[in-house]
């Protein structure tokens, strides 16, 4: 086998040389995500950082049995009171002062939802129904053991999980589905889209260096940065986020780090970061083809990352159920995460297309299978395999690669 | 081109085969059942029997103290707690069958214990000790807090059970905990003596669901997570970066953590060698299996390597303070040294031994989220 590869080398080398006469302008991407104009930074994504922090507080408040109420959790989701008035639901006062909120950006991308507002509203409300159910179904049963059809607590190793009557953790449904509905949708289907980057006079302004009002950036630069912010907006070093990737939030960043840690996908985090850097440098240089190529790379990698985690958790859940003594708590936790990642695939994006890797209908069918009858209490492991296959079939990885 | 590749392959293959000489003994020919019989009859059942007597005594001492909370009865209770906690170190690795169903180890020995929750249970009452969320407010670590940790001063500790406004609740909680330890232990022992022993011994084949594969996995898991990490590595800060002295076993006793560690290490060594519980006799175990297969590592006999390494860990731990919390705070390097010695046998057993015995690891490090 080795011998054959060696003999192939000259052929490969020729191919590489042949490719070299492309006439694309060469763009020098900087080593870090730092861009300046007149000595001042042009990079800004504070709104994204704010929303990641809001989602972090919401996810943890869903398990704060002593202090959280339905009203409070919904206020965290909306950052306003039920009557539309001002609310201060967050521990971090900066978040209370912010004019941003989570709900407004859920299922709200230009490409997928601008003319699909009914579905957008359904998805936004689905999160509210999970939040309310956590307080109304699970909170009252904090101190009872979960059984088939009855919410309560269940052991997962030495951790305790709190599930509904079908075995789902609402906090995981919210947390993992936000990865798709908020971060991924905004990134892949809004800020990296030509419809947004090239909206109005953006290209002309960018070509001529016309800055957005009161800012040091062009609108196009800023849109690209906002996409970046949903992934790296809470990084320890915002311009050089790879050293801590996976540790900086509980959403996209965390799971990009996790998938990067799997040998079958190592390097994916660097590839995404490089594409963001090069795409941003291309905007500065006015090289829109290069920008477009980078957007497609990011769409492909981020969508793949979500699919890998969906399959990973389906397979982990299956393994826990197949133990001699089925580990229900462990399986329920894994499959609640799987549910969220499958949900998130609704917001994935096939490069150079206008569609997700699986249709919303296909995804809703899978979710319905997980929820059918007594939900996770009586799910067949063969169904988990079928779902894993359905997902992996749409991507360039195998179930085995995702599962280990 | 293809043909050459294939030829090269065959040459390599033939060469690597002949290099090993005539094929060694086949793991399938070894009498696995003899090991299972020795483990079941000479180690596991006697260990649970001994613990069951100790937990009955612990409950009796708690009831006596509860009926008459005196300094002297507190001392007796502490003695019973120590005996039972030591006896528990011999069974903690056997988390299978009924013990696994009950999540026995998590009910008896999660530390650090949650003192806020303990106090809340005591003042509010109405607790259900079967809830997983209360695993960290019961068992030996919760008792440790109740008999050593309520105050620096023994007279004051006793006052929690006499003059405190919740004194009755303290007495009830104490005996509820000892009763639960005793009941769970009896449940596991009963299962072993009323059928599970035979099921365990008869399941003597190979493969992931055979008794030997499962027991060896449980043993190595215990050694890695509970002995190496729980007793030494976590308090020494191996996983967190900075030492966590409050995470030692028997923290409130201020002096019993080393005794528990030594007992647990001895139990692990005895299990590997098949040494009968509280006896000198050496029955069939992993050492004999490895010897039968002539297992070598770097030119030396793997059984000797593992046993020497156990001895090195024991020797390294000898210099440790009886109170591991004090050790962590004064000279954590000695703790780290002990951890390193223990870690070396994780590699010897989890990699080399499992490879020789053709057993797959059936657990992975949890995702952590």
Interface residues (C-beta under 8 A of the other chain):
Chain A: X1 X2 X3 X4 X7 X142 X143 X144 X145 X153 X154 X155 X157 X158 X160 X250 X254 X316 X324 X325 X329
Chain B: X1 X2 X4 X5 X8 X100 X101 X103 X106 X110 X128 X130 X131 X132 X133 X135 X209 X366 X367 X369
